[in-house]
């Protein structure tokens, strides 16, 4: 999941450098969503792994 977020972020940076603002914005949004999903799944797995 984190790998895909980094890939979309790199695509966004390259698209922004080339002047494709629409593609850069979309790729940035996708990267942000994937990163948030990664963080939430990481937090859930961390909490589920603990024995209370």
N, C-alpha and C positions, 0 to 999 in steps of 0.2 A: 504494500500500500504506500509506504513512504517512497519507494523507488518510483512509482508512477507520479507521485506528487512532485518529486524532483525533476522528472522528465518533462512534465507539463510546465514547470517553472522555467526550465531551460528553453523550451519552445517559446514561451512568452517573452523571454529576454531577447531571443534571436529575432522574433517577429517584431518586437518593439524597435530594435536597432535597424531593421529593414523598413520600418515605417508602416507596418500592417497593424494599426492600432486596434481594429476590431478583433482580429485573431489573437493579439496579445492580451486583450481584456478577457476574452473567453478562456484562454489557456490559464490566465492568472486565477480566474474564478474556479476553474476545475481543480487547479493545484491547491487552492485554499480549502476547498471542500474535501479533497482527498486527505489533506494534512489534518483537518479537524476530525475526520473519521478515524484516521490512524491514531490520533491522540486519545479519542474516546474509547476505541477498542483496546488500546494499551492500558488505559486506566481501569477498564472493566476486567481485563485479564489479570491485572495486578491485584485488584480487590478480591477477585474470585479465588486467587491462588492462596490467600491467607486463610489459615485455620483459626476460627474464633473459639 
